[in-house]
Structure formats: structure tokens, C-alpha cells
Amino acid sequence: QSVLTQPPSVSGAPGQRVTISCTGSSSNIGAHYDVHWYQHLPGTAPKVLIYGNSKRPSGVPDRFSGSKSGTSASLAITGLQAEDEADYYCQSYDSSLSGYVFGTGTKVTVL
Amino acid sequence: QVQLVESGGGVVQPGRSLRLSCAASGFTFRSSGMHWVRQAPGKGLEWVAVISYDGSDKYYADSVKGRFTISRDNSKNTLDLQMDSLRPEDTAVYYCARPQTCGTSHCSHVDVWGQGTTVTVS
């Protein structure tokens, strides 16, 4: 059972903006550990989209942005494109578990 | 180029053992902490275990603690996962993954992933 909760699915029309929430607790996100976001397409390796709460690796479009506040974090996708259809996961470190945690995952559908 | 290639997956009966390996290339393996992450069919990503750059520190998810052992051979640039007392719920694709950096208490994000190897416990 994951300790980071995400909505199971979000959807939007091409060009729209969608956001994915990631809710944690005082032992992970609320303890100031960084939140990272990954995009995962079936049959491929996950890819980091956002690291350190809001940083984008080179090559990731600026349509993707991340933020963090309190015990939660969010990933926003603006100008939604068909190629953004994928599963998205947040990830952080949990001090009470002495280990790493992934969010429950969110499937993004482009209508 | 930086690459991680997993091997050793297969079909195994409950209660038996299996050993996964990950061959690393294109970076200084002996300086990197390493993870195993898995994804069960129809489920999300689950962190399994992490090992420090020199193998001195190892941490495990509660779901595998006492059954799985992570290890590394820096002379061969390989990472292993020994899985004992396997259960049907261990069925998953197992990924070898490199965190970009590791500090004294934890590591940052994963910036390199392998393609995964499939383990089926049935």
C-alpha cells in the first residue's frame, strides 16, 4: 500500500491543462524530502519529468511543471498533447520507512 | 552510452528462489547507489531495495524484507537481487535503476532505468 496518494485518472482535451496531485504525510513530503515525477508508457522504462519538486531535466518540454506545498505536491501539464497519454507517478523518500515511496499512479487520457 | 541491462527473470514456483542481475555500463558504477524497483501486472511502481555505492548500506521495502537480498560487485559492474521464498505477489517486472546522486541519508531521483526483466511466480 503506497503512502503517496494520487487520483487514479485525469483527462483533458488537446491543448488543455491538467494537474495531478500527490498527497503524502509528515514523514515524506511534509518532512521536506524532494518529490520527483515520472512518466511511464507501457512496455518502456519510466522517465523522469520533474525532480527536486520543480526542476525539469534537459529535453523535457516546459509544458510540464511541478510544485510542492506542505504534505502535497502537484504536476501540471499545459497544452496537453496526444503523446502525453501515459501513467504518471510521484516519488519521494519516507523517513519512517527508511525507504523510497512511489505514488499510486495516475493515468492521463487525452480526449 | 549509459546503460542498465537486467537478466535472470523467468517463471518460478512459490517458495523457490531466483536471482536477478543488472549489468551497468557507460558510467562509474562503483560511485553510484543503485535501486531495484518493480511493477506488478496492472499495478503501480513499487520500490524494492537500495544499496550504497560500496555495498555497505542496504535498505528494503517491508514487503520483501527478510526474503530478498540486494548486492553488488563493483569489479564486474553488476547489481544483483537474490529473491528467496517467492510468493505469487512478487510477480512483476523488475527494474534496475540508478539514482542521480546519493547523500548520507537518501538518494535523489532515478535518472537511468533498465528495460526490466519479468518474474512470474506460479
gemmi code that builds the backbone of each chain (N, CA, C; Angstrom):
import gemmi

chains = {
    "A": [
        ("GLN", (0.837, -1.197, 0.000), (0.000, 0.000, 0.000), (0.874, 1.250, 0.000)),
        ("SER", (0.698, 2.084, -1.052), (1.531, 3.258, -1.194), (1.141, 4.307, -0.167)),
        ("VAL", (2.142, 5.083, 0.287), (1.870, 6.145, 1.234), (1.682, 7.481, 0.542)),
        ("LEU", (1.844, 7.521, -0.777), (1.611, 8.725, -1.554), (0.379, 8.484, -2.418)),
        ("THR", (-0.634, 9.330, -2.253), (-1.918, 9.124, -2.925), (-2.084, 10.057, -4.111)),
        ("GLN", (-2.424, 9.466, -5.246), (-2.719, 10.217, -6.466), (-4.107, 9.857, -6.965)),
        ("PRO", (-4.730, 10.727, -7.765), (-6.013, 10.353, -8.380), (-5.753, 9.257, -9.409)),
        ("PRO", (-6.661, 8.271, -9.521), (-6.432, 7.175, -10.465), (-6.339, 7.636, -11.917)),
        ("SER", (-7.098, 8.674, -12.248), (-7.106, 9.123, -13.626), (-7.457, 10.602, -13.726)),
        ("VAL", (-6.927, 11.228, -14.766), (-7.314, 12.587, -15.145), (-7.398, 12.599, -16.655)),
        ("SER", (-8.209, 13.488, -17.202), (-8.336, 13.570, -18.648), (-8.525, 15.020, -19.063)),
        ("GLY", (-8.229, 15.263, -20.332), (-8.400, 16.599, -20.866), (-8.328, 16.578, -22.376)),
        ("ALA", (-8.868, 17.589, -22.983), (-8.810, 17.716, -24.436), (-7.438, 18.257, -24.843)),
        ("PRO", (-7.058, 18.006, -26.065), (-5.788, 18.572, -26.535), (-5.732, 20.079, -26.316)),
        ("GLY", (-4.596, 20.538, -25.815), (-4.426, 21.958, -25.564), (-4.813, 22.400, -24.164)),
        ("GLN", (-5.557, 21.560, -23.459), (-5.990, 21.932, -22.122), (-4.891, 21.706, -21.098)),
        ("ARG", (-5.180, 22.168, -19.876), (-4.257, 21.993, -18.751), (-4.855, 20.992, -17.766)),
        ("VAL", (-4.014, 20.054, -17.331), (-4.448, 19.109, -16.309), (-3.427, 19.132, -15.168)),
        ("THR", (-3.896, 18.798, -13.984), (-2.998, 18.709, -12.838), (-3.192, 17.374, -12.136)),
        ("ILE", (-2.107, 16.860, -11.594), (-2.112, 15.608, -10.849), (-1.590, 15.893, -9.447)),
        ("SER", (-2.371, 15.530, -8.464), (-1.954, 15.763, -7.081), (-1.263, 14.539, -6.499)),
        ("CYS", (-0.452, 14.773, -5.512), (0.284, 13.708, -4.816), (0.262, 14.072, -3.332)),
        ("THR", (-0.508, 13.322, -2.562), (-0.681, 13.646, -1.148), (0.103, 12.682, -0.270)),
        ("GLY", (0.955, 13.237, 0.578), (1.788, 12.420, 1.455), (1.522, 12.719, 2.910)),
        ("SER", (2.592, 12.726, 3.691), (2.451, 12.927, 5.136), (3.695, 13.601, 5.701)),
        ("SER", (3.704, 13.714, 7.014), (4.800, 14.406, 7.688), (6.102, 13.624, 7.680)),
        ("SER", (6.083, 12.376, 7.238), (7.323, 11.600, 7.207), (7.922, 11.536, 5.804)),
        ("ASN", (7.252, 12.094, 4.836), (7.822, 12.096, 3.480), (7.780, 13.519, 2.896)),
        ("ILE", (6.754, 13.862, 2.150), (6.708, 15.183, 1.525), (6.753, 16.288, 2.584)),
        ("GLY", (6.007, 16.119, 3.667), (5.956, 17.119, 4.728), (7.240, 17.238, 5.517)),
        ("ALA", (8.126, 16.277, 5.380), (9.422, 16.308, 6.061), (10.483, 16.952, 5.174)),
        ("HIS", (10.034, 17.610, 4.129), (10.906, 18.375, 3.226), (11.764, 17.512, 2.311)),
        ("TYR", (11.382, 16.245, 2.169), (12.077, 15.440, 1.170), (11.544, 15.814, -0.204)),
        ("ASP", (12.443, 15.804, -1.174), (12.064, 16.193, -2.529), (11.049, 15.227, -3.139)),
        ("VAL", (10.236, 15.779, -4.033), (9.278, 14.982, -4.794), (9.733, 14.962, -6.258)),
        ("HIS", (9.671, 13.789, -6.840), (10.039, 13.617, -8.242), (8.856, 13.025, -8.989)),
        ("TRP", (8.765, 13.317, -10.272), (7.665, 12.834, -11.097), (8.206, 12.054, -12.288)),
        ("TYR", (7.562, 10.913, -12.572), (7.965, 10.058, -13.680), (6.787, 9.816, -14.616)),
        ("GLN", (7.108, 9.722, -15.888), (6.139, 9.331, -16.913), (6.454, 7.893, -17.310)),
        ("HIS", (5.426, 7.045, -17.366), (5.650, 5.645, -17.684), (4.690, 5.202, -18.768)),
        ("LEU", (5.245, 4.832, -19.900), (4.468, 4.276, -21.000), (4.585, 2.761, -20.955)),
        ("PRO", (3.503, 2.044, -21.254), (3.535, 0.579, -21.199), (4.671, 0.001, -22.027)),
        ("GLY", (5.395, -0.944, -21.429), (6.457, -1.622, -22.153), (7.758, -0.866, -22.248)),
        ("THR", (7.818, 0.287, -21.589), (9.056, 1.066, -21.621), (9.524, 1.355, -20.203)),
        ("ALA", (10.732, 1.863, -20.089), (11.233, 2.258, -18.778), (10.646, 3.611, -18.393)),
        ("PRO", (10.380, 3.823, -17.097), (9.902, 5.145, -16.663), (10.924, 6.221, -17.030)),
        ("LYS", (10.428, 7.454, -17.118), (11.276, 8.585, -17.473), (11.003, 9.724, -16.486)),
        ("VAL", (12.050, 10.338, -15.964), (11.842, 11.430, -15.019), (11.411, 12.688, -15.762)),
        ("LEU", (10.345, 13.317, -15.269), (9.828, 14.553, -15.857), (10.209, 15.765, -15.020)),
        ("ILE", (10.093, 15.582, -13.707), (10.374, 16.639, -12.747), (11.175, 16.024, -11.600)),
        ("TYR", (12.228, 16.700, -11.177), (12.979, 16.251, -9.997), (13.166, 17.428, -9.051)),
        ("GLY", (13.445, 17.104, -7.808), (13.638, 18.186, -6.840), (12.444, 19.121, -6.759)),
        ("ASN", (11.259, 18.577, -6.818), (9.974, 19.288, -6.701), (9.551, 20.061, -7.947)),
        ("SER", (10.519, 20.749, -8.590), (10.101, 21.636, -9.679), (11.121, 21.774, -10.797)),
        ("LYS", (12.169, 20.981, -10.757), (13.215, 21.097, -11.783), (12.920, 20.164, -12.957)),
        ("ARG", (13.202, 20.654, -14.144), (12.984, 19.855, -15.354), (14.312, 19.424, -15.943)),
        ("PRO", (14.486, 18.119, -16.194), (15.717, 17.679, -16.881), (15.737, 18.254, -18.290)),
        ("SER", (16.915, 18.359, -18.847), (17.019, 18.828, -20.220), (16.266, 17.864, -21.137)),
        ("GLY", (15.550, 18.431, -22.078), (14.795, 17.612, -23.014), (13.332, 17.442, -22.654)),
        ("VAL", (12.973, 17.755, -21.413), (11.571, 17.688, -21.019), (10.907, 19.023, -21.352)),
        ("PRO", (9.810, 18.992, -22.106), (9.155, 20.248, -22.513), (8.697, 21.068, -21.301)),
        ("ASP", (8.709, 22.392, -21.474), (8.300, 23.258, -20.366), (6.792, 23.242, -20.156)),
        ("ARG", (6.085, 22.389, -20.897), (4.656, 22.175, -20.640), (4.448, 21.439, -19.308)),
        ("PHE", (5.512, 20.784, -18.855), (5.452, 20.044, -17.592), (6.067, 20.897, -16.478)),
        ("SER", (5.322, 21.014, -15.369), (5.839, 21.772, -14.242), (5.412, 21.112, -12.938)),
        ("GLY", (6.229, 21.305, -11.899), (5.938, 20.711, -10.606), (5.987, 21.727, -9.492)),
        ("SER", (5.216, 21.442, -8.450), (5.211, 22.305, -7.276), (4.980, 21.446, -6.040)),
        ("LYS", (5.282, 22.038, -4.896), (5.126, 21.320, -3.626), (4.722, 22.311, -2.553)),
        ("SER", (3.809, 21.879, -1.684), (3.389, 22.713, -0.566), (2.917, 21.821, 0.574)),
        ("GLY", (3.505, 22.005, 1.726), (3.098, 21.204, 2.876), (3.347, 19.725, 2.653)),
        ("THR", (2.301, 18.941, 2.765), (2.424, 17.492, 2.603), (1.954, 17.027, 1.227)),
        ("SER", (1.841, 17.950, 0.275), (1.370, 17.597, -1.063), (2.259, 18.184, -2.140)),
        ("ALA", (2.151, 17.583, -3.309), (2.846, 18.079, -4.487), (1.913, 17.953, -5.682)),
        ("SER", (2.242, 18.674, -6.751), (1.404, 18.629, -7.949), (2.258, 18.646, -9.198)),
        ("LEU", (1.757, 17.965, -10.212), (2.340, 18.013, -11.548), (1.298, 18.644, -12.461)),
        ("ALA", (1.697, 19.636, -13.211), (0.797, 20.272, -14.168), (1.301, 20.023, -15.581)),
        ("ILE", (0.370, 19.720, -16.456), (0.677, 19.579, -17.876), (-0.183, 20.597, -18.609)),
        ("THR", (0.451, 21.552, -19.259), (-0.288, 22.537, -20.039), (-0.154, 22.204, -21.523)),
        ("GLY", (-1.104, 22.676, -22.310), (-1.063, 22.375, -23.741), (-1.030, 20.883, -23.988)),
        ("LEU", (-1.958, 20.177, -23.370), (-1.992, 18.706, -23.428), (-1.907, 18.195, -24.872)),
        ("GLN", (-1.057, 17.177, -25.073), (-0.892, 16.585, -26.399), (-1.178, 15.086, -26.334)),
        ("ALA", (-1.499, 14.508, -27.471), (-1.823, 13.079, -27.540), (-0.683, 12.227, -26.990)),
        ("GLU", (0.537, 12.661, -27.197), (1.697, 11.894, -26.752), (1.857, 11.910, -25.235)),
        ("ASP", (1.066, 12.734, -24.544), (1.147, 12.787, -23.085), (0.334, 11.680, -22.424)),
        ("GLU", (-0.403, 10.912, -23.211), (-1.149, 9.794, -22.649), (-0.167, 8.771, -22.081)),
        ("ALA", (-0.246, 8.601, -20.766), (0.703, 7.728, -20.081), (0.294, 7.642, -18.618)),
        ("ASP", (1.042, 6.852, -17.859), (0.871, 6.804, -16.416), (1.938, 7.705, -15.787)),
        ("TYR", (1.534, 8.411, -14.730), (2.432, 9.342, -14.060), (2.512, 8.987, -12.578)),
        ("TYR", (3.743, 9.021, -12.049), (3.974, 8.650, -10.660), (4.804, 9.723, -9.949)),
        ("CYS", (4.386, 10.065, -8.743), (5.247, 10.871, -7.889), (6.099, 9.922, -7.053)),
        ("GLN", (7.177, 10.441, -6.511), (8.082, 9.614, -5.712), (8.824, 10.490, -4.715)),
        ("SER", (9.040, 9.950, -3.528), (9.785, 10.682, -2.504), (10.478, 9.688, -1.589)),
        ("TYR", (11.059, 10.208, -0.517), (11.695, 9.374, 0.486), (10.867, 9.463, 1.753)),
        ("ASP", (10.775, 8.362, 2.490), (9.994, 8.345, 3.727), (10.901, 7.978, 4.903)),
        ("SER", (11.006, 8.880, 5.858), (11.925, 8.658, 6.969), (11.432, 7.587, 7.941)),
        ("SER", (10.133, 7.431, 8.063), (9.624, 6.411, 8.987), (9.806, 5.011, 8.406)),
        ("LEU", (9.848, 4.897, 7.112), (10.057, 3.610, 6.449), (11.530, 3.365, 6.150)),
        ("SER", (12.330, 4.416, 6.231), (13.739, 4.353, 5.804), (13.816, 3.809, 4.393)),
        ("GLY", (12.928, 4.295, 3.555), (12.896, 3.810, 2.180), (12.181, 4.788, 1.268)),
        ("TYR", (12.043, 4.379, 0.039), (11.503, 5.245, -1.002), (10.060, 4.845, -1.290)),
        ("VAL", (9.269, 5.821, -1.647), (7.862, 5.559, -1.907), (7.439, 6.181, -3.230)),
        ("PHE", (6.616, 5.430, -3.944), (6.002, 5.931, -5.165), (4.530, 6.231, -4.882)),
        ("GLY", (3.995, 7.150, -5.653), (2.572, 7.392, -5.576), (1.799, 6.242, -6.199)),
        ("THR", (0.489, 6.279, -6.011), (-0.379, 5.215, -6.521), (-0.505, 5.229, -8.034)),
        ("GLY", (-0.094, 6.324, -8.667), (-0.115, 6.408, -10.110), (-1.389, 7.032, -10.659)),
        ("THR", (-1.243, 7.809, -11.723), (-2.370, 8.472, -12.382), (-2.285, 8.244, -13.880)),
        ("LYS", (-3.373, 7.764, -14.445), (-3.436, 7.583, -15.898), (-3.994, 8.853, -16.523)),
        ("VAL", (-3.225, 9.440, -17.426), (-3.677, 10.625, -18.141), (-4.224, 10.206, -19.497)),
        ("THR", (-5.456, 10.638, -19.774), (-6.107, 10.354, -21.044), (-6.347, 11.654, -21.792)),
        ("VAL", (-5.966, 11.673, -23.053), (-6.216, 12.837, -23.894), (-7.461, 12.553, -24.715)),
        ("LEU", (-8.496, 13.333, -24.490), (-9.810, 13.079, -25.103), (-9.816, 13.359, -26.613)),
    ],
    "B": [
        ("GLN", (27.143, 4.645, -24.229), (26.130, 5.398, -23.520), (25.794, 4.703, -22.201)),
        ("VAL", (25.172, 5.474, -21.315), (24.778, 4.919, -20.024), (23.705, 3.858, -20.231)),
        ("GLN", (23.926, 2.682, -19.662), (23.000, 1.585, -19.901), (22.935, 0.648, -18.707)),
        ("LEU", (21.729, 0.148, -18.453), (21.480, -0.884, -17.451), (20.705, -2.004, -18.128)),
        ("VAL", (21.212, -3.229, -18.006), (20.558, -4.365, -18.654), (20.310, -5.451, -17.620)),
        ("GLU", (19.024, -5.712, -17.375), (18.647, -6.737, -16.409), (18.560, -8.110, -17.065)),
        ("SER", (18.756, -9.134, -16.261), (18.612, -10.510, -16.722), (18.245, -11.400, -15.534)),
        ("GLY", (17.832, -12.623, -15.848), (17.558, -13.582, -14.782), (16.097, -13.824, -14.491)),
        ("GLY", (15.219, -13.079, -15.138), (13.802, -13.285, -14.896), (13.317, -14.617, -15.453)),
        ("GLY", (12.132, -15.019, -15.047), (11.562, -16.271, -15.526), (10.367, -16.682, -14.701)),
        ("VAL", (9.940, -17.922, -14.922), (8.808, -18.483, -14.186), (9.350, -19.387, -13.074)),
        ("VAL", (8.851, -19.191, -11.873), (9.334, -19.960, -10.726), (8.142, -20.306, -9.834)),
        ("GLN", (8.242, -21.441, -9.174), (7.156, -21.875, -8.283), (7.207, -21.121, -6.956)),
        ("PRO", (6.064, -20.953, -6.313), (6.052, -20.319, -4.985), (6.973, -21.049, -4.015)),
        ("GLY", (7.682, -20.272, -3.208), (8.601, -20.841, -2.240), (10.018, -21.045, -2.756)),
        ("ARG", (10.191, -20.979, -4.086), (11.518, -21.173, -4.656), (12.274, -19.850, -4.731)),
        ("SER", (13.498, -19.915, -5.267), (14.371, -18.750, -5.346), (14.692, -18.384, -6.784)),
        ("LEU", (15.106, -17.133, -6.950), (15.531, -16.641, -8.258), (16.525, -15.512, -8.012)),
        ("ARG", (17.500, -15.378, -8.896), (18.498, -14.317, -8.761), (18.489, -13.449, -10.006)),
        ("LEU", (18.246, -12.171, -9.824), (18.279, -11.218, -10.928), (19.633, -10.525, -10.949)),
        ("SER", (20.056, -10.158, -12.144), (21.302, -9.405, -12.299), (21.064, -8.184, -13.167)),
        ("CYS", (21.904, -7.192, -12.974), (21.840, -5.969, -13.766), (23.264, -5.594, -14.137)),
        ("ALA", (23.533, -5.523, -15.442), (24.851, -5.143, -15.931), (24.850, -3.661, -16.265)),
        ("ALA", (25.774, -2.922, -15.655), (25.853, -1.478, -15.853), (27.023, -1.124, -16.762)),
        ("SER", (26.834, -0.100, -17.582), (27.906, 0.370, -18.445), (27.715, 1.846, -18.754)),
        ("GLY", (28.804, 2.498, -19.134), (28.734, 3.893, -19.558), (28.845, 4.917, -18.452)),
        ("PHE", (29.011, 4.470, -17.208), (29.186, 5.399, -16.093), (30.031, 4.710, -15.012)),
        ("THR", (30.434, 5.490, -14.021), (31.278, 4.966, -12.953), (30.405, 4.250, -11.929)),
        ("PHE", (30.180, 2.977, -12.169), (29.255, 2.176, -11.360), (29.629, 2.194, -9.889)),
        ("ARG", (30.923, 2.113, -9.583), (31.376, 1.988, -8.208), (31.096, 3.260, -7.379)),
        ("SER", (30.698, 4.327, -8.050), (30.398, 5.577, -7.357), (28.900, 5.804, -7.168)),
        ("SER", (28.080, 4.876, -7.675), (26.630, 5.088, -7.687), (25.885, 4.152, -6.759)),
        ("GLY", (24.971, 4.708, -5.955), (23.989, 3.875, -5.294), (23.093, 3.275, -6.360)),
        ("MET", (22.375, 2.194, -6.042), (21.526, 1.544, -7.032), (20.252, 1.022, -6.383)),
        ("HIS", (19.157, 1.057, -7.147), (17.861, 0.570, -6.695), (17.414, -0.636, -7.512)),
        ("TRP", (16.479, -1.380, -6.917), (15.577, -2.267, -7.654), (14.163, -1.729, -7.420)),
        ("VAL", (13.406, -1.636, -8.510), (12.014, -1.167, -8.476), (11.197, -2.178, -9.279)),
        ("ARG", (9.975, -2.442, -8.863), (9.172, -3.416, -9.595), (7.778, -2.877, -9.903)),
        ("GLN", (7.125, -3.531, -10.861), (5.747, -3.200, -11.207), (4.990, -4.493, -11.458)),
        ("ALA", (4.061, -4.802, -10.579), (3.218, -5.974, -10.743), (2.190, -5.716, -11.849)),
        ("PRO", (1.665, -6.766, -12.456), (0.686, -6.592, -13.548), (-0.505, -5.753, -13.095)),
        ("GLY", (-0.784, -4.692, -13.834), (-1.925, -3.850, -13.528), (-1.758, -2.958, -12.316)),
        ("LYS", (-0.566, -2.940, -11.753), (-0.312, -2.149, -10.548), (0.702, -1.043, -10.828)),
        ("GLY", (0.972, -0.247, -9.799), (1.917, 0.845, -9.945), (3.350, 0.443, -9.634)),
        ("LEU", (4.227, 1.430, -9.713), (5.629, 1.196, -9.395), (5.801, 1.009, -7.892)),
        ("GLU", (6.681, 0.092, -7.521), (6.963, -0.171, -6.103), (8.470, -0.261, -5.915)),
        ("TRP", (8.998, 0.562, -5.029), (10.410, 0.471, -4.699), (10.671, -0.821, -3.925)),
        ("VAL", (11.783, -1.501, -4.249), (12.093, -2.797, -3.635), (13.287, -2.714, -2.685)),
        ("ALA", (14.393, -2.158, -3.182), (15.607, -2.140, -2.357), (16.600, -1.134, -2.925)),
        ("VAL", (17.517, -0.697, -2.074), (18.590, 0.214, -2.481), (19.886, -0.245, -1.823)),
        ("ILE", (20.988, -0.006, -2.505), (22.303, -0.336, -1.975), (23.228, 0.853, -2.211)),
        ("SER", (24.073, 1.143, -1.250), (25.006, 2.257, -1.380), (26.111, 1.919, -2.381)),
        ("TYR", (26.896, 2.933, -2.732), (27.898, 2.768, -3.773), (28.905, 1.659, -3.471)),
        ("ASP", (29.191, 1.474, -2.186), (30.202, 0.485, -1.810), (29.593, -0.780, -1.207)),
        ("GLY", (28.265, -0.852, -1.189), (27.597, -2.046, -0.674), (27.474, -2.109, 0.833)),
        ("SER", (27.886, -1.064, 1.522), (27.897, -1.113, 2.982), (26.511, -0.863, 3.593)),
        ("ASP", (25.655, -0.188, 2.864), (24.314, 0.119, 3.360), (23.267, -0.457, 2.406)),
        ("LYS", (22.278, -1.126, 2.978), (21.207, -1.727, 2.185), (19.882, -1.499, 2.906)),
        ("TYR", (18.857, -1.150, 2.159), (17.533, -0.954, 2.734), (16.511, -1.636, 1.835)),
        ("TYR", (15.431, -2.094, 2.477), (14.432, -2.890, 1.762), (13.020, -2.413, 2.067)),
        ("ALA", (12.129, -2.622, 1.107), (10.706, -2.419, 1.362), (10.238, -3.495, 2.332)),
        ("ASP", (9.272, -3.147, 3.157), (8.754, -4.107, 4.127), (8.241, -5.382, 3.455)),
        ("SER", (7.731, -5.242, 2.242), (7.126, -6.379, 1.538), (8.152, -7.453, 1.155)),
        ("VAL", (9.434, -7.102, 1.140), (10.460, -8.069, 0.731), (11.518, -8.303, 1.801)),
        ("LYS", (11.452, -7.537, 2.875), (12.468, -7.624, 3.925), (12.542, -9.040, 4.478)),
        ("GLY", (13.756, -9.556, 4.597), (13.958, -10.911, 5.102), (13.896, -11.986, 4.038)),
        ("ARG", (13.427, -11.630, 2.843), (13.329, -12.608, 1.736), (14.250, -12.254, 0.575)),
        ("PHE", (14.438, -10.961, 0.329), (15.263, -10.508, -0.788), (16.571, -9.939, -0.255)),
        ("THR", (17.641, -10.100, -1.052), (18.942, -9.540, -0.696), (19.535, -8.833, -1.906)),
        ("ILE", (19.860, -7.560, -1.728), (20.495, -6.789, -2.785), (22.000, -6.827, -2.560)),
        ("SER", (22.748, -6.932, -3.655), (24.213, -6.962, -3.549), (24.811, -6.405, -4.835)),
        ("ARG", (26.095, -6.134, -4.810), (26.774, -5.593, -5.984), (28.208, -6.082, -6.043)),
        ("ASP", (28.736, -6.102, -7.269), (30.145, -6.431, -7.487), (30.741, -5.291, -8.319)),
        ("ASN", (31.423, -4.394, -7.667), (31.952, -3.222, -8.371), (33.096, -3.576, -9.324)),
        ("SER", (33.698, -4.739, -9.147), (34.754, -5.152, -10.072), (34.168, -5.632, -11.397)),
        ("LYS", (32.890, -6.035, -11.355), (32.222, -6.530, -12.570), (31.121, -5.594, -13.050)),
        ("ASN", (30.910, -4.492, -12.343), (29.833, -3.539, -12.686), (28.469, -4.218, -12.738)),
        ("THR", (28.199, -5.034, -11.737), (26.921, -5.730, -11.702), (26.201, -5.526, -10.381)),
        ("LEU", (24.873, -5.504, -10.486), (23.971, -5.396, -9.341), (23.111, -6.648, -9.341)),
        ("ASP", (22.896, -7.239, -8.177), (22.096, -8.454, -8.092), (20.922, -8.291, -7.121)),
        ("LEU", (19.921, -9.123, -7.304), (18.818, -9.221, -6.351), (18.516, -10.704, -6.155)),
        ("GLN", (18.870, -11.227, -5.000), (18.572, -12.607, -4.657), (17.182, -12.644, -4.027)),
        ("MET", (16.283, -13.385, -4.653), (14.896, -13.440, -4.188), (14.593, -14.852, -3.696)),
        ("ASP", (14.360, -14.983, -2.418), (14.041, -16.269, -1.805), (12.593, -16.294, -1.326)),
        ("SER", (12.103, -17.484, -1.064), (10.733, -17.659, -0.562), (9.740, -16.843, -1.385)),
        ("LEU", (9.827, -17.003, -2.681), (8.998, -16.196, -3.571), (7.519, -16.493, -3.404)),
        ("ARG", (6.728, -15.445, -3.579), (5.272, -15.524, -3.446), (4.620, -15.080, -4.741)),
        ("PRO", (3.388, -15.498, -4.994), (2.702, -15.043, -6.218), (2.660, -13.517, -6.328)),
        ("GLU", (2.576, -12.832, -5.204), (2.511, -11.365, -5.251), (3.854, -10.722, -5.601)),
        ("ASP", (4.904, -11.510, -5.740), (6.188, -10.990, -6.210), (6.255, -10.961, -7.734)),
        ("THR", (5.229, -11.492, -8.380), (5.158, -11.448, -9.842), (5.168, -10.003, -10.310)),
        ("ALA", (6.140, -9.654, -11.158), (6.298, -8.260, -11.568), (7.403, -8.134, -12.607)),
        ("VAL", (7.452, -6.981, -13.220), (8.629, -6.579, -13.989), (9.567, -5.883, -13.003)),
        ("TYR", (10.813, -6.325, -12.973), (11.805, -5.772, -12.056), (12.779, -4.884, -12.822)),
        ("TYR", (12.906, -3.649, -12.360), (13.795, -2.676, -12.983), (15.008, -2.411, -12.089)),
        ("CYS", (16.145, -2.361, -12.713), (17.369, -1.865, -12.099), (17.376, -0.360, -12.370)),
        ("ALA", (17.741, 0.459, -11.383), (17.627, 1.899, -11.558), (18.748, 2.633, -10.830)),
        ("ARG", (19.269, 3.667, -11.473), (20.353, 4.446, -10.894), (19.849, 5.810, -10.426)),
        ("PRO", (20.006, 6.123, -9.142), (19.690, 7.479, -8.702), (20.790, 8.429, -9.166)),
        ("GLN", (20.412, 9.661, -9.438), (21.405, 10.610, -9.943), (22.520, 10.840, -8.924)),
        ("THR", (22.118, 11.009, -7.665), (23.103, 11.153, -6.596), (22.550, 10.530, -5.329)),
        ("CYS", (23.432, 10.209, -4.419), (23.027, 9.733, -3.096), (23.810, 10.498, -2.040)),
        ("GLY", (23.081, 11.004, -1.043), (23.721, 11.675, 0.069), (23.906, 10.731, 1.235)),
        ("THR", (24.092, 11.298, 2.394), (24.330, 10.458, 3.566), (23.067, 9.748, 4.033)),
        ("SER", (21.893, 10.339, 3.755), (20.660, 9.727, 4.271), (19.776, 9.122, 3.195)),
        ("HIS", (19.784, 9.671, 2.010), (18.937, 9.146, 0.950), (19.440, 9.622, -0.407)),
        ("CYS", (18.817, 9.070, -1.440), (19.228, 9.376, -2.808), (18.216, 10.305, -3.477)),
        ("SER", (18.644, 10.913, -4.559), (17.765, 11.775, -5.346), (16.977, 10.929, -6.349)),
        ("HIS", (16.484, 11.571, -7.374), (15.641, 10.896, -8.345), (16.426, 9.877, -9.173)),
        ("VAL", (15.677, 8.963, -9.783), (16.283, 7.992, -10.695), (16.415, 8.637, -12.061)),
        ("ASP", (17.638, 8.636, -12.597), (17.816, 9.227, -13.925), (18.158, 8.192, -14.993)),
        ("VAL", (18.410, 6.952, -14.577), (18.669, 5.880, -15.543), (17.918, 4.632, -15.100)),
        ("TRP", (17.173, 4.046, -16.027), (16.406, 2.822, -15.770), (16.813, 1.748, -16.779)),
        ("GLY", (16.766, 0.509, -16.341), (16.890, -0.585, -17.285), (15.547, -0.817, -17.959)),
        ("GLN", (15.496, -1.780, -18.854), (14.254, -2.090, -19.563), (13.391, -3.081, -18.782)),
        ("GLY", (13.964, -3.695, -17.760), (13.190, -4.576, -16.903), (13.302, -6.043, -17.288)),
        ("THR", (13.116, -6.894, -16.290), (13.066, -8.333, -16.507), (11.847, -8.871, -15.768)),
        ("THR", (11.137, -9.800, -16.384), (9.854, -10.257, -15.842), (10.020, -11.496, -14.972)),
        ("VAL", (9.449, -11.427, -13.795), (9.422, -12.560, -12.871), (7.974, -12.981, -12.673)),
        ("THR", (7.719, -14.259, -12.885), (6.377, -14.810, -12.681), (6.470, -15.921, -11.646)),
        ("VAL", (5.733, -15.777, -10.567), (5.726, -16.786, -9.506), (4.388, -17.513, -9.578)),
        ("SER", (4.455, -18.744, -10.049), (3.216, -19.503, -10.242), (3.508, -20.981, -10.216)),
    ],
}
model = gemmi.Model(1)
for chain_id, residues in chains.items():
    chain = gemmi.Chain(chain_id)
    for i, (resn, *xyz) in enumerate(residues, 1):
        res = gemmi.Residue()
        res.name, res.seqid = resn, gemmi.SeqId(i, " ")
        for name, pos in zip(("N", "CA", "C"), xyz):
            atom = gemmi.Atom()
            atom.name, atom.element = name, gemmi.Element(name[0])
            atom.pos, atom.b_iso = gemmi.Position(*pos), 0.0
            res.add_atom(atom)
        chain.add_residue(res)
    model.add_chain(chain)
structure = gemmi.Structure()
structure.add_model(model)
structure.setup_entities()
